[in-house]
């Protein structure tokens, strides 16, 4: 029995790979790509290259594999314990490589990945995760808003009636601000790139030009004069241009430290200037805070609105707003609710104008969050309709304009509460029809033409 106190230290000579600089010098191969999925911890039988003391002799096919020699003890401590035996000659390298591979257990059919030195079969491609399901909540909100847009435009011929005027003021207090807020929320991941720019042209600019020409032809067909001013949007087309510029400004807002206060200040100060409607600049500044607020909102903010006490507060807010709209309808001017008139246009002093703009902003935001709290969050019968609101927005003006020019909205009985209910119900039904998939199938070639020829490369979302 030997005295362990005087045992010499065991040295582990370096492998040929370590001695000569790695596989590039010894002729061994680097790990295959598929071996990147293998880890040392996953294979308890794996032996590091540095643990092989000496190259092993080649083994013939008819001989059983030789046992690995035990580690030898050196007679005296080496001056350089890290230095091991010299690398084998070039002629002996194949045998050495085979010997090292024999040290590891053979791969079996049950577990072919046990030996990392052997070429591994290409791993099976994992099934790609299912596409994330579309959130029905925002689609529900969008359909409710687009239905209110159609109702609001249908009420215009009957605004001389107090009941119609009250409903109109109630709708216009929040429906477009909330639409802009949702558009800002959906623009959070926008950045200026070739593909995104192409998509902006496909989605907003081209439909804008097509609809502008279409409405000019429609007005001529009903007896009005020809009028086509591309830079001054006609009627409801202002939203396409304004949204185009809002999205282009997204990178600027995302770079700011306090984007919402800056947007509110710009909104308030823009009331001092008489901004014309060219390129929808008046609406661009008038509704800017709502877009920026949507831009900075996160999903958890919408979840906060799902609390019971907030829903109760939302009901009270909507009821209070409806009562105020009924009360002020006979005397109130409609121009402030379009979020574009300057203080001079409203015949207000600068401090009265600032107060009015600030009050409208607060009321609109309160109404927006009240509606967001009350709209259903799960799948509903109108969730799918909310995915095609752009078609409804661009097309609903045709039947509304025809009905107005033909006098169908000027019957005396339509100027009372029952008439307002009838107009609102008809407009709601029209919104449903224009959001159907069949409507998109019929008009897609007009509103969404394929424009791959227009770009250097096809646009990608």
N, C-alpha and C positions, 0 to 999 in steps of 0.2 A: 504494500500500500504506500503510495507516494504522499509526501507532505505537501499539502496544497499551499502552504505558506511560501514554499520555494518554487512553485510552478511558474514556468515562464509564460509570458503573455502570448495569447493566440493571435496570430496575425491573419488577416483575410486578404490574400493577394487580389489585386484588381483584375478584372476580366480583360480579355483581349480588346473588347470594344472600348473600355475605359483607358487602356494603355495606349491605344493607337489613335484615339480621337473619335470613336463612334462608328456607326455603320458605314459612313461614307468611306472610311479607311479600310475596314475589315472585309467589305463585300457583303455584309449583312444588309437587310432591307430596313427601311423605316416602317413604322406601323402603317397598315392599310387604313383608309378612311373609316371603314366600318369598325375598326378596332378602337376608335375614339370613344365608343360607347362602353368599352370595358374598363374597369377600374381594378386596381390591385386589391382593394378591400373586398371586392366581390368574389375573389378567387383565393380561398385559403391555401391551395396547393401551389400557388405561384412562388417562384424563387427568384429573387433579384439577381441580375447578372453579376453583381459584385460578390455574391455568395459562392460562385463556382470557383473552386481553388485552382483547378488545372483543366486544360482542355482534355476532353475524354476521347478515347480512341474510337474509330469507326467500328460499327457492329455490322456484321454480315447478316443477310436475310435468314440464313439457316442457323444462326446462333442466337441463344437467348440474350436479352440485354444484360450488360454487366452492371453490377451494383456500383453506385457512386462511392469513391474512396472516402474514407474518413478524413477529417481535417487533421493535418499534421501539425506537430508542435515544432517550432524552430528552436535550435540549440541555444541561441543567444539573441537578445533583443537587437533587432535590426536598427541601423542608423536611420534609415528612412522606412518606417513601418508601412507607409502607404504604398511603397513600391512592391510589385508582385513579380511573378515570372514573366519572362519575355514573351512576346506574341509569337505564335507558331509561324513557321515558314509558310510561304504562299501555297506550296503543294499540300500542306497539312490543313489548310483552312477549311476545306469541305468537311473533312473528318471531324474537325473541332466543332464546326457548326452543328453537325449531326449529333455529336456527343452531347452538346449542351441541350439540344432539343429532346434527347432521350431522358434528361433529368426530370422533365416535366411529365405528368401523366398524360397518356394519350387521350385525345378527344373521343368520346363515345357518341353513339347515335342518339343517346338520351340527352346528352349535354355537349354539343359540339363547340360551345364557346368557352370550355374550361381552359383550353390551351391558347393563350394569346399569341404564341409564336406562329401558329398555323394560320394560313389564310382562312378567314371567316366568310361564310356566306353573307351576302348583302342583307342587312336587316330588313324585315318587312316594313313597308311604309305604313305608318300608323294612319288610321282613317282620319281624315280631316274633320275637325270639329264642326258640328252643325252650325249653319249660319245663324247668327244671333237674330232672335225674333224681334220684329219691329215692335216698339213700345206703342201700345194703342192709346196711351194717355194723350200724347201730343196730337195724334190724329183726331181724337175726340174734340180737343180744343179747336183745332183748325176747322173742323166741319161746323161747329157751333158758330165760329166767327164768320165763316164764308156765308152761312145762312143769314146772319145778321147783316152782312154787306148787301146781299140781294134784297132783303126786306127794306133796308134803309134807302136804297136807290129806287125801289118801287114806291116808296111813300112820297117822293118829291112832288108829284102833281097834286097831292092833297095836303100840302103843308099849311095851307090857309086855315085848316081845321085844328083846333086846340089839341084834340086827342091824337091826331097824327103828328103834330109838332112835338108833343110831349114824348111820344115814343121815339121820334127821330133824335131828339136831344139826348134821351137816355142811351140810345145805341151809340151815337157818335161821341159820347164822352169817353168810351173805352174800347170800342171794337177795333179801330185801326191802331191805336196805341198798343193793344195786346197783340195784334197781328205782327206789328213791328218788333215787339219784345220777343215773340217766338222766333221770328226770323233772325234776330240777333243771337238767340240761344243756339240755333241750328248753324250759325256761322262761326262758332268758336274754333273749329279746326280749319278754317279757311286760311290759306297763304297764297301769295302771288307766285304762281308757277305757270308754265305753259299749259298744262292740262287744266288747271283751275280757271285760267283766263279763257280758254276755249269753251269751257262749260258755261261760264258767265255769258259769253256771246250766244251760245246755243239756247240757254234757258231764259235770258232776259232781253238781250238786245235784238235778236232776230224776231222773237214773238212781238216785241214792242213795235218794230217797223211794220210787220205784217198786220197787226191789229190796228195801227194808226191808219194805214191805207184802207183796211176793211171798213173802219168806221167812217172814213171820208166818203167812200162809195155808198155806204148805207145812208148817210145824211143826204146825199144827192138823190138817192132813190125815193126818199120820202118828201122831196120838194125843197130841201134846204140848199144853200149855196155850197159850191165846192170849197173846201178849206182843208189844207194839209200843211201843217207846220211841224216838222219832225222834232225840232228843238223845244217846242211848247206842247207838252202832252195833252191830248184831248181826254177830258172827263176822267175815267178811272185808270188811264194808262200811266198816270204819274207814279204809281206804286212801283212799276217795273224799273223805271229810271232811278228812282230814289233808292230802291234796294240794290241796284247795281253799284251806285256810288257808296252806299253804306258798306257793302261787302269789300269793295276796293280799299276802303279806309280801315278795315279790320286790323291789319298789321300795325297801323299807327296806334290804335287804341290799346292793343295788347302790349305795346312797348311802354305805355304810360304807367306810372305808379298809382295815380288816382284818376282813372278814366271817367268815372261817374261824376264826380264834382266838376271836372273840366267840361264834360258834355252839358251839364246843367247850366253852367255859367255861359257857355256859348249859346244855349237855347234862350236864356233870358236876355242876353245882349243882342241877339239877332232881331228882337222886337223893335229896336231903334232904327233898323234899316228897312227900307221898302224893297225887299227882295222880290224880283220878278219870278214868274213861274217857269222861266226857261230852264230846261233840264231838271225840273222839279226841285230847284234849289230852295224854294220857300218851304216845301214839306221836308226836304232833307235836313234843314236846321230845326224846323218846328217839331219833328218827331225824333230827333237825334238821341235824346236821353233814353228813350225806351229801347232803342237798338243797343245802346251801350250797356244798359242794365241787363238786357238779355245776354249780352256778350260775356258778362262777368258772372252770370248765374251758373250754378252747378246743380247736378241732380239732387243733392241733399237739400237744396233750397226748396225744390218742389215737394220733397218729402215732408218738410216742415209744415207745408200748407195742408197736409193730410190729417192734422190733428182735429179732434172733435170741437174744441172750443174755437178754433179758427174757422171751422165750417159754420158754426153758429154765428160768429161775428161776420162771416161773409154773407149769410142770409140777411142779417140786420143791415149790412152796408148796402146791399142791392135794394132792399125795401126802402131804405132811407133815400137812396138816389132816385128811385122811381117817384117817391113823393115830392122830392125837390124838383124833378123834371116837370111834373104836373103843375106844380105851383108857379114855376118861372116861365112855362111855355108861352102864355099869352104875351109877355113883354120881352122875353129874351131874344137877342140877336143870335143868328146861327153862325156867323163868320168866326167867332172865337173857337168853336168846336171843330173847325177844320185844321187848326194848329198851323196856320200859315200867315195870318194877317198881322201887319205891323201895328204899333201903337198909333201911328198916324192914320192908318186905315180904319181903326176902331174909334178914332176921335177921342183918344184918352191921353192924359198926361203921362209922363214917363213913370212916375211912381204908381199911378193907377194901373198902367199897363204891366209893370213888373208884378204888381200884386195879383192881377188877373192871370198872368202866365203861371206864376207860382201856384196859385190856387187850382188852376186847371191841371197842372202836373200832379199835385197831391191827390185830387179827386180821381184822376185817371188811373194813377197807380193803385189807389185803394180799390177801385172797381176791378182792375186787372187781377189783383191778387184774390179778390173775392170770387171772381169767376173761376180762376185756376183752382181754388179750394173746393168748388162745388161740382166741377165737371167730373164725370165718372172716370176712374183710373183703369178699369178693366175693359175687356173686349165687349163692345156693344154692337148693335145693328148698324150703326153709322161709322164705326171705326174704319172700315174699308173705304167709305166715301171720303173720309178725311185725307186719304192719300192722293186724291186728284183735285185738290182745291184750285190749282192754277187754271185748269180748264174752266171751272165754274166762274172764276174771277174774270177771265178774258171773254167768255161767251155770253154771260148773263146780260150784258148791256144790249145785245141785239134784240131779244124779246121785250126788254123793258123800254127801249127806245121806240120800237114799233108800236107797243101798246100806248105809249105817251102820244106819239104822233097821230095815231088812229083815234084818239079820244076815248079809249077803253077805260082809262083811269080817272075820268072826269064826270062820271055819273053822280048825281046829287047824293044818293044813299051811301056812297063811298066816303063821304066827308064826316061821318059819325063814328062812334065807337065800333059798331058792327062792321062798317065799311073798312075801318083800319084792321079789324080782325080778319076780314076776308082777304085783304091785300097781303097781310103778313102770312096767312096760310098758303095763299097761292105762290108767294115768293119762296116760302119754305119748300113747297113741292117742286118748284123750278130748280132750286139748289140741289135737291136730291137727284133729279133727272140729269143735270149737268155734271154731277160727280160720279155717274155710273161708268163702269168700264166700257160700255158700248159707245158712250160719247167720246171717250178718248180714242177708241178704235176708228171712229168716223173722222175725227178732226186731227189726228196725230200727224198726218202728212202735211197739214197746213201749219200747225202750231209748233211742231217739233220736226222740221225737215232735216234730212241727213246732210250734213255740211262738211263731210270729210274732205271734199275737194277744196274747201276754203283754206285749209291749214297745211302746213308743211308735213305734218304727221297727224294721224287721227287723234282726236281729243279723248283723253281718258279721265274718268272721274277719280 
